[in-house]
Amino acid sequence: MTRRFLAFDLETAKEVPGEDFNWRPHRPLGITCAATLTGDTGDLRHWSTMAKPDQHAPRMSRDDIIGLLHYLEGKSAEGYDVLSWNGLGFDFDVLAEESGDLPRCRALAQGHVDMMFHVVCALGYPVSLDKAAEGMKVPGKAAGMSGRLAPQMWAQGRHKDVLGYVAQDVRLTLAIADAAEKRRSFAWITRKGTRSTLALPQGWLPVRDALCLPEPDTSWMTKPMKRRDFMNWALG
C-alpha cells in the first residue's frame, strides 16, 4: 500500500547572526508562516496570522500555531506520515516552544518521518535539502532564497516571496520522499561533487525506528554528530 505523506515546514521570525546558524541562544525565534502539503491530494496549505484581512502579522499567534499543531495531529490520526527535512532538530523544537505544548509536539516529532535524521542515523552526518534534490534529480529550492533570509524578507513585507519559498520547500521534501520510496534508495551529492547513495529497504523510517538503526562508524570524523543532538528537547 502506498504511503501517504504530509510534508511540513515552517519559517521563523528572528534573524540569527553568523554563518553556522547557531539559533538556540537566540530563542524564542517566533514563527512567521508554515506550509503543509498532502502527497495524495496535493492539498497545499499556508499557515500564518493575519493582522488585517489583507496584511500578515509579524508572527503567528499562539492560537494559530496550536491550530497548525492540531491539523498535523489530525492528519497523522488519519494515517498520514508527517514528513520533514530536519523537523526533529528544528521545526518541531520551535513548534513546541511557540505552541507551549511540549508533550504533543514530542509525540508528533518521534512518530514523524524526518528524512535528514534518518540519514544521520544511518551515516553519522547530515545532508542538505539542496544536495538531496540534486542527487535525486528533482527540482531544487527557490532561487535567491534561503531560510536565513526569510525572517528579514518577512519583516520587509515580502510575504508573498516567503510563502512561495516555504511552499517550494514542502514540494521538494515530498518529491524527494516519493522518489526515494519508489526506488528504495536515496541519493545525494557529496562535498566532493560525487553522487552517493543510501539503500532504503524499508523506505523512510519514522524517528523512533530510525533510532534503532545500528550506529555508523564515525571514527574518521573530527566532530561526529550524535543522534541526541537532534532530540534533546524531545526526550523524557
Backbone as numpy.savetxt, mean C-alpha at the origin, in Angstrom:
# Nx Ny Nz CAx CAy CAz Cx Cy Cz
-10.82 -21.11 -8.06 -11.66 -19.92 -8.06 -10.78 -18.67 -8.06
-11.07 -17.73 -8.95 -10.29 -16.52 -9.06 -10.45 -15.66 -7.80
-9.35 -15.19 -7.30 -9.39 -14.34 -6.11 -9.95 -12.97 -6.48
-10.65 -12.38 -5.52 -11.16 -11.03 -5.71 -10.33 -10.08 -4.86
-9.60 -9.22 -5.54 -8.75 -8.26 -4.86 -9.43 -6.91 -4.76
-9.13 -6.21 -3.67 -9.54 -4.82 -3.48 -8.28 -4.03 -3.13
-7.76 -3.29 -4.11 -6.54 -2.51 -3.89 -6.84 -1.25 -3.10
-5.90 -0.88 -2.23 -6.09 0.25 -1.32 -4.79 1.03 -1.20
-4.90 2.38 -1.20 -3.74 3.23 -1.01 -4.22 4.56 -0.45
-3.36 5.23 0.31 -3.71 6.55 0.85 -2.55 7.51 0.70
-2.85 8.80 0.77 -1.84 9.85 0.74 -1.90 10.64 2.03
-0.74 11.05 2.53 -0.68 11.75 3.80 -0.55 13.26 3.60
-0.82 14.00 4.68 -0.92 15.46 4.59 0.39 16.18 4.92
1.17 15.64 5.84 2.36 16.35 6.31 3.57 16.01 5.44
4.31 17.03 5.05 5.54 16.81 4.31 6.61 16.24 5.24
7.37 15.27 4.74 8.44 14.64 5.51 9.77 15.02 4.88
10.65 15.71 5.61 11.93 16.13 5.04 12.90 14.96 4.88
13.89 15.16 4.02 14.92 14.14 3.84 14.61 13.18 2.72
15.65 12.52 2.24 15.52 11.59 1.12 15.11 10.19 1.57
15.31 9.88 2.84 15.05 8.51 3.29 13.61 8.28 3.74
12.78 9.32 3.70 11.38 9.24 4.11 11.25 8.60 5.49
11.98 9.17 6.44 11.89 8.72 7.83 10.69 9.43 8.47
9.52 8.86 8.28 8.28 9.58 8.59 7.83 9.45 10.04
8.24 8.44 10.74 7.70 8.20 12.09 7.96 9.34 13.07
9.14 10.00 13.05 9.33 11.12 13.98 8.41 12.31 13.70
7.76 12.33 12.54 6.93 13.47 12.15 5.43 13.19 12.30
5.09 12.06 12.83 3.67 11.74 12.99 3.06 12.54 14.13
1.74 12.77 14.08 0.79 12.27 13.10 0.88 12.99 11.76
0.72 12.21 10.66 0.86 12.76 9.33 -0.44 13.30 8.76
-1.57 12.78 9.24 -2.84 13.14 8.63 -3.01 12.44 7.30
-4.23 12.36 6.83 -4.55 11.75 5.53 -5.29 12.78 4.69
-4.83 12.98 3.46 -5.54 13.89 2.56 -6.62 13.16 1.77
-6.27 11.97 1.27 -7.20 11.22 0.43 -6.76 9.77 0.35
-7.62 8.95 -0.20 -7.32 7.53 -0.41 -8.08 7.07 -1.64
-7.72 5.89 -2.10 -8.45 5.29 -3.22 -8.57 3.80 -2.98
-9.68 3.24 -3.45 -9.89 1.79 -3.42 -10.36 1.36 -4.80
-10.03 0.14 -5.19 -10.40 -0.38 -6.51 -10.65 -1.87 -6.41
-11.84 -2.31 -6.80 -12.17 -3.74 -6.83 -11.77 -4.32 -8.18
-11.12 -5.47 -8.13 -10.63 -6.07 -9.35 -11.71 -6.67 -10.23
-12.76 -7.22 -9.62 -13.78 -7.89 -10.42 -14.78 -6.93 -11.03
-15.08 -5.84 -10.36 -16.09 -4.91 -10.86 -15.50 -3.60 -11.36
-14.23 -3.33 -11.05 -13.61 -2.07 -11.47 -14.17 -0.85 -10.76
-14.70 -1.07 -9.55 -15.28 0.03 -8.78 -14.15 0.85 -8.14
-13.84 1.99 -8.75 -12.81 2.89 -8.22 -13.49 3.95 -7.37
-13.03 4.06 -6.12 -13.60 5.06 -5.22 -12.49 5.94 -4.66
-12.79 7.25 -4.65 -11.91 8.20 -3.99 -12.49 8.53 -2.61
-11.59 8.72 -1.66 -11.99 9.02 -0.29 -11.30 10.31 0.15
-12.07 11.29 0.53 -11.54 12.55 1.05 -12.65 13.23 1.83
-12.34 14.35 2.45 -13.33 15.13 3.18 -13.55 16.45 2.43
-14.80 16.81 2.26 -15.13 18.04 1.56 -15.39 19.16 2.57
-14.60 20.24 2.47 -14.84 21.41 3.31 -16.07 22.16 2.84
-16.26 22.17 1.51 -17.43 22.74 0.86 -17.82 21.78 -0.26
-19.00 21.91 -0.85 -19.39 20.98 -1.91 -18.38 20.87 -3.05
-17.63 21.94 -3.31 -16.67 21.93 -4.41 -15.24 22.13 -3.94
-14.97 21.86 -2.67 -13.63 22.13 -2.13 -13.23 21.05 -1.14
-12.08 20.41 -1.42 -11.56 19.38 -0.52 -10.94 20.01 0.71
-11.11 19.35 1.84 -10.50 19.81 3.10 -9.01 19.49 3.10
-8.23 20.20 3.92 -6.79 19.91 4.00 -6.49 18.48 4.45
-7.34 17.94 5.31 -7.18 16.57 5.79 -8.53 15.89 5.91
-8.52 14.57 5.84 -9.75 13.82 6.05 -10.15 13.90 7.51
-11.44 13.99 7.74 -11.95 13.99 9.11 -11.91 12.58 9.67
-11.92 12.48 10.98 -11.90 11.16 11.60 -13.14 10.36 11.19
-14.29 10.99 11.09 -15.50 10.28 10.68 -15.34 9.68 9.29
-14.75 10.44 8.36 -14.57 9.92 7.00 -13.51 8.83 6.95
-12.49 8.95 7.80 -11.46 7.91 7.87 -12.07 6.62 8.42
-12.90 6.74 9.43 -13.58 5.56 9.98 -14.52 4.95 8.93
-15.13 5.81 8.11 -15.96 5.31 7.01 -15.16 4.47 6.04
-13.94 4.90 5.73 -13.05 4.11 4.86 -12.69 2.79 5.52
-12.39 2.83 6.81 -12.05 1.61 7.54 -13.22 0.62 7.51
-14.42 1.10 7.74 -15.60 0.23 7.71 -15.82 -0.36 6.31
-15.55 0.44 5.28 -15.68 -0.06 3.92 -14.72 -1.22 3.67
-13.46 -1.04 4.08 -12.47 -2.11 3.90 -12.87 -3.36 4.67
-13.37 -3.18 5.88 -13.83 -4.32 6.67 -15.00 -5.03 5.98
-15.93 -4.24 5.45 -17.10 -4.82 4.80 -16.72 -5.60 3.56
-15.83 -5.07 2.75 -15.41 -5.78 1.53 -14.62 -7.04 1.89
-13.83 -6.97 2.96 -13.12 -8.15 3.41 -14.11 -9.23 3.84
-15.18 -8.83 4.54 -16.20 -9.79 4.96 -16.94 -10.39 3.77
-17.00 -9.66 2.66 -17.64 -10.16 1.45 -16.76 -11.16 0.69
-15.50 -11.30 1.11 -14.60 -12.25 0.47 -13.51 -11.63 -0.37
-13.40 -10.31 -0.34 -12.31 -9.66 -1.06 -11.01 -9.78 -0.27
-9.91 -9.93 -0.99 -8.58 -9.82 -0.39 -8.16 -8.37 -0.50
-8.14 -7.66 0.63 -7.62 -6.29 0.62 -6.15 -6.36 0.24
-5.74 -5.47 -0.65 -4.44 -5.56 -1.31 -3.69 -4.24 -1.20
-2.39 -4.30 -0.93 -1.60 -3.07 -0.85 -0.17 -3.33 -1.28
0.57 -2.23 -1.42 2.01 -2.30 -1.58 2.61 -1.52 -0.41
3.12 -2.23 0.57 3.65 -1.67 1.82 2.54 -1.15 2.72
1.37 -1.73 2.63 0.28 -1.32 3.51 0.52 -1.66 4.96
1.21 -2.77 5.22 1.48 -3.16 6.61 2.39 -2.14 7.29
3.46 -1.77 6.61 4.45 -0.89 7.21 4.11 0.58 7.16
3.08 0.96 6.37 2.77 2.38 6.25 1.27 2.67 6.31
0.53 2.28 5.29 -0.86 2.72 5.16 -1.72 2.34 6.36
-1.65 1.09 6.79 -2.49 0.67 7.91 -1.98 1.23 9.24
-0.70 1.47 9.34 -0.15 2.12 10.53 -0.72 3.54 10.65
-0.68 4.28 9.54 -1.25 5.63 9.53 -2.76 5.58 9.75
-3.43 4.64 9.11 -4.88 4.52 9.26 -5.27 4.24 10.71
-4.48 3.42 11.39 -4.76 3.11 12.79 -4.67 4.37 13.65
-3.64 5.16 13.42 -3.46 6.37 14.21 -4.56 7.40 13.93
-4.87 7.58 12.65 -5.83 8.62 12.28 -7.28 8.23 12.59
-7.57 6.95 12.57 -8.93 6.50 12.89 -9.14 6.35 14.39
-8.04 6.15 15.14 -8.14 5.90 16.57 -8.62 4.50 16.90
-8.58 3.61 15.89 -9.09 2.24 16.10 -7.99 1.23 15.77
-7.05 1.10 16.68 -5.92 0.20 16.48 -6.35 -1.26 16.31
-7.25 -1.81 17.15 -7.59 -3.23 17.02 -8.15 -3.60 15.64
-9.02 -2.78 15.10 -9.63 -3.12 13.80 -8.61 -2.98 12.68
-7.76 -1.96 12.75 -6.73 -1.79 11.73 -5.70 -2.91 11.81
-5.38 -3.33 13.04 -4.45 -4.44 13.23 -5.00 -5.72 12.59
-6.26 -6.00 12.82 -6.86 -7.21 12.26 -6.88 -7.17 10.73
-7.25 -6.01 10.18 -7.25 -5.87 8.72 -5.85 -6.02 8.16
-4.89 -5.38 8.79 -3.51 -5.41 8.29 -2.96 -6.83 8.28
-3.20 -7.58 9.34 -2.66 -8.93 9.42 -3.34 -9.89 8.45
-4.57 -9.59 8.07 -5.29 -10.46 7.15 -5.21 -10.06 5.70
-4.65 -8.88 5.42 -4.64 -8.41 4.04 -3.37 -8.86 3.31
-3.36 -8.68 2.00 -2.22 -9.06 1.16 -1.37 -7.82 0.91
-0.20 -7.78 1.53 0.77 -6.73 1.29 1.87 -7.35 0.43
1.83 -7.08 -0.85 2.77 -7.73 -1.77 4.22 -7.42 -1.43
4.49 -6.18 -1.06 5.87 -5.84 -0.73 6.35 -6.59 0.50
5.48 -6.75 1.49 5.86 -7.49 2.68 6.09 -8.96 2.35
5.30 -9.53 1.47 5.52 -10.91 1.01 6.92 -11.02 0.42
7.30 -10.04 -0.41 8.64 -10.05 -1.02 9.72 -9.95 0.05
9.53 -9.08 1.03 10.51 -8.94 2.12 10.65 -10.26 2.89
9.54 -10.90 3.17 9.59 -12.17 3.90 10.33 -13.25 3.10
10.18 -13.22 1.78 10.81 -14.24 0.94 12.27 -13.94 0.64
12.60 -12.65 0.46 13.93 -12.28 -0.02 14.78 -11.56 1.02
14.15 -10.90 1.98 14.88 -10.14 2.98 15.08 -8.69 2.63
14.53 -8.24 1.52 14.64 -6.83 1.12 13.40 -6.45 0.30
13.06 -5.17 0.28 11.87 -4.73 -0.43 12.16 -4.42 -1.90
11.10 -4.26 -2.65 11.16 -3.84 -4.05 10.19 -2.67 -4.19
10.56 -1.67 -4.96 9.67 -0.53 -5.15 8.54 -0.87 -6.12
7.45 -0.15 -6.01 6.31 -0.37 -6.90 6.70 -0.11 -8.35
7.53 0.91 -8.58 8.00 1.22 -9.94 8.76 0.04 -10.54
9.69 -0.52 -9.77 10.51 -1.62 -10.28 9.69 -2.90 -10.45
8.67 -3.04 -9.63 7.76 -4.19 -9.80 6.97 -4.03 -11.10
6.47 -2.84 -11.35 5.71 -2.59 -12.58 6.58 -2.82 -13.81
7.82 -2.36 -13.73 8.73 -2.55 -14.86 9.02 -4.03 -15.09
9.24 -4.76 -14.01 9.52 -6.19 -14.13 8.33 -6.99 -14.63
7.14 -6.59 -14.21 5.92 -7.29 -14.63 5.38 -6.78 -15.96
6.01 -5.73 -16.48 5.65 -5.14 -17.78 4.21 -4.64 -17.78
3.87 -3.90 -16.74 2.57 -3.24 -16.68 2.81 -1.74 -16.59
1.87 -0.90 -17.06 2.08 0.56 -17.04 2.43 1.05 -15.65
3.40 1.98 -15.57 3.94 2.41 -14.30 3.19 3.54 -13.64
3.85 4.13 -12.64 3.25 5.20 -11.85 3.09 6.47 -12.68
2.23 7.37 -12.19 1.98 8.61 -12.89 3.26 9.42 -13.02
3.54 9.91 -14.23 4.77 10.66 -14.49 4.76 11.99 -13.73
5.94 12.36 -13.22 6.08 13.64 -12.55 5.48 13.70 -11.17
5.12 12.56 -10.61 4.48 12.52 -9.30 5.20 11.52 -8.40
5.07 11.73 -7.10 5.56 10.77 -6.13 4.81 11.00 -4.83
4.87 10.02 -3.96 4.22 10.16 -2.67 4.78 11.31 -1.85
6.05 11.63 -2.04 6.66 12.73 -1.30 6.13 14.08 -1.75
5.77 14.18 -3.02 5.25 15.44 -3.56 3.78 15.64 -3.25
3.07 14.55 -3.00 1.62 14.62 -2.84 1.15 15.58 -1.73
1.78 15.59 -0.53 1.32 16.52 0.50 1.42 17.99 0.08
2.53 18.34 -0.55 2.72 19.71 -1.00 1.71 20.08 -2.08
1.48 19.17 -3.00 0.55 19.44 -4.09 -0.88 19.59 -3.56
-1.23 18.76 -2.59 -2.56 18.88 -2.00 -2.73 20.23 -1.31
-1.71 20.65 -0.58 -1.75 21.94 0.12 -1.85 23.10 -0.86
-1.31 22.90 -2.06 -1.36 23.93 -3.10 -2.69 23.95 -3.84
-3.58 23.04 -3.49 -4.87 22.98 -4.15 -4.90 22.13 -5.40
-3.84 21.37 -5.63 -3.79 20.51 -6.82 -4.42 19.15 -6.50
-5.65 19.23 -6.05 -6.35 18.03 -5.58 -6.56 17.01 -6.70
-6.91 17.48 -7.87 -7.16 16.58 -8.99 -5.93 15.76 -9.33
-4.75 16.40 -9.28 -3.50 15.69 -9.58 -3.23 14.60 -8.54
-3.45 14.93 -7.28 -3.19 13.95 -6.22 -4.19 12.81 -6.27
-5.44 13.12 -6.53 -6.46 12.07 -6.65 -6.16 11.17 -7.84
-5.66 11.75 -8.93 -5.26 10.94 -10.07 -4.08 10.05 -9.76
-3.16 10.57 -8.96 -1.98 9.80 -8.58 -2.34 8.61 -7.71
-3.17 8.83 -6.70 -3.52 7.72 -5.81 -4.38 6.70 -6.55
-5.18 7.16 -7.51 -5.97 6.22 -8.32 -5.07 5.36 -9.20
-4.03 5.99 -9.77 -3.10 5.23 -10.60 -2.34 4.20 -9.77
-2.04 4.53 -8.52 -1.33 3.58 -7.67 -2.18 2.34 -7.38
-3.47 2.51 -7.15 -4.28 1.31 -6.89 -4.48 0.50 -8.18
-4.57 1.18 -9.31 -4.65 0.44 -10.58 -3.39 -0.38 -10.80
-2.25 0.24 -10.53 -0.97 -0.44 -10.71 -0.82 -1.60 -9.74
-1.18 -1.38 -8.49 -1.12 -2.44 -7.47 -1.96 -3.63 -7.89
-3.16 -3.36 -8.37 -4.06 -4.43 -8.79 -3.52 -5.15 -10.02
-2.97 -4.40 -10.98 -2.45 -5.01 -12.20 -1.28 -5.94 -11.90
-0.39 -5.53 -10.99 0.74 -6.36 -10.61 0.26 -7.63 -9.92
-0.70 -7.48 -9.02 -1.23 -8.64 -8.30 -1.84 -9.65 -9.25
-2.68 -9.17 -10.16 -3.36 -10.08 -11.09 -2.38 -10.78 -12.02
-1.41 -10.02 -12.55 -0.44 -10.62 -13.47 0.40 -11.68 -12.77
0.83 -11.40 -11.55 1.66 -12.36 -10.82 0.85 -13.59 -10.42
-0.42 -13.39 -10.05 -1.28 -14.52 -9.69 -1.43 -15.47 -10.88
-1.64 -14.92 -12.06 -1.85 -15.74 -13.25 -0.58 -16.52 -13.61
0.56 -15.87 -13.45 1.83 -16.52 -13.81 2.39 -17.37 -12.68
1.86 -17.17 -11.47 2.42 -17.78 -10.26 3.89 -17.40 -10.12
4.19 -16.17 -10.51 5.55 -15.68 -10.45 5.54 -14.16 -10.44
6.42 -13.57 -9.66 6.58 -12.12 -9.57 7.94 -11.75 -10.14
8.00 -10.65 -10.89 9.27 -10.20 -11.48 9.49 -8.73 -11.17
10.75 -8.34 -11.06 11.09 -6.94 -10.81 12.44 -6.64 -11.44
12.75 -5.36 -11.53 14.05 -4.93 -12.06 14.94 -4.57 -10.88
16.11 -5.18 -10.82 17.03 -4.99 -9.71 17.78 -3.66 -9.85
18.54 -3.32 -8.82 19.34 -2.09 -8.86 20.41 -2.15 -9.95
20.80 -3.35 -10.33 21.77 -3.51 -11.41 21.14 -3.41 -12.79
19.80 -3.32 -12.81 19.11 -3.21 -14.09 18.74 -4.54 -14.70
18.93 -5.62 -13.97 18.58 -6.95 -14.48 17.18 -7.33 -13.97
16.60 -8.30 -14.63 15.26 -8.77 -14.25 15.41 -10.00 -13.37
14.71 -10.01 -12.24 14.75 -11.13 -11.32 13.33 -11.60 -11.04
13.20 -12.83 -10.60 11.87 -13.39 -10.39 11.77 -14.11 -9.04
10.54 -14.20 -8.57 10.22 -14.92 -7.34 9.01 -15.80 -7.61
9.15 -17.10 -7.37 8.04 -18.02 -7.58 6.95 -17.79 -6.53
5.70 -17.87 -6.96 4.55 -17.72 -6.07 3.65 -18.95 -6.24
4.10 -20.10 -5.73 3.32 -21.33 -5.94 1.92 -21.28 -5.36
1.73 -20.48 -4.31 0.41 -20.34 -3.69 -0.21 -18.97 -3.97
0.37 -18.24 -4.90 -0.10 -16.88 -5.13 0.40 -15.96 -4.03
-0.16 -14.77 -3.98 0.21 -13.81 -2.95 -0.37 -14.23 -1.60
0.47 -14.15 -0.57 0.04 -14.59 0.76 -0.40 -13.42 1.62
-1.45 -13.59 2.41 -1.78 -12.58 3.42 -0.62 -12.42 4.40
-0.57 -11.30 5.08 0.52 -11.02 6.00 0.75 -12.16 6.98
-0.32 -12.66 7.59 -0.14 -13.70 8.61 0.48 -14.97 8.04
0.25 -15.25 6.74 0.84 -16.43 6.11 2.25 -16.15 5.60
2.47 -14.93 5.12 3.82 -14.56 4.68 4.81 -14.66 5.83
4.35 -14.40 7.05 5.21 -14.50 8.23 5.69 -15.93 8.47
4.99 -16.90 7.89 5.37 -18.30 8.09 6.39 -18.78 7.06
6.73 -17.95 6.08 7.75 -18.33 5.11 9.10 -18.48 5.81
9.96 -19.38 5.33 11.28 -19.53 5.94 12.06 -18.22 5.87
12.81 -17.93 6.90 13.63 -16.72 6.91 14.70 -16.82 5.82
14.83 -15.79 4.97 15.85 -15.83 3.92 17.25 -15.60 4.48
18.26 -15.96 3.71 19.64 -15.71 4.10 19.97 -14.25 3.83
20.19 -13.49 4.88 20.52 -12.07 4.73 21.95 -11.77 5.21
22.77 -12.80 5.29 24.13 -12.63 5.82 24.97 -11.73 4.92
24.59 -11.60 3.66 25.36 -10.78 2.72 24.99 -9.29 2.81
23.94 -8.97 3.56 23.46 -7.59 3.65 24.14 -6.85 4.80
24.43 -5.57 4.58 25.01 -4.74 5.63 23.99 -4.43 6.72
22.79 -4.04 6.30 21.71 -3.74 7.24 20.44 -4.47 6.80
20.36 -5.75 7.11 19.17 -6.51 6.70 17.91 -5.99 7.36
16.83 -6.04 6.61 15.53 -5.61 7.15 14.89 -6.75 7.91
14.27 -6.43 9.01 13.58 -7.43 9.81 12.07 -7.31 9.60
11.42 -8.45 9.58 9.97 -8.45 9.40 9.28 -7.59 10.46
9.84 -7.63 11.66 9.24 -6.89 12.76 9.24 -5.38 12.51
10.20 -4.90 11.70 10.27 -3.47 11.42 8.99 -2.96 10.76
8.32 -3.83 10.03 7.11 -3.43 9.31 5.85 -3.52 10.17
5.94 -4.22 11.27 4.69 -4.53 11.98 4.75 -4.33 13.48
5.72 -3.60 13.98 5.76 -3.34 15.42 4.45 -2.77 15.92
3.87 -1.87 15.15 2.62 -1.22 15.58 1.46 -2.22 15.64
1.53 -3.30 14.85 0.41 -4.24 14.74 0.53 -5.44 15.66
1.62 -5.50 16.43 1.81 -6.64 17.32 1.02 -6.45 18.62
0.71 -7.53 19.25 0.01 -7.46 20.52 -1.41 -7.93 20.45
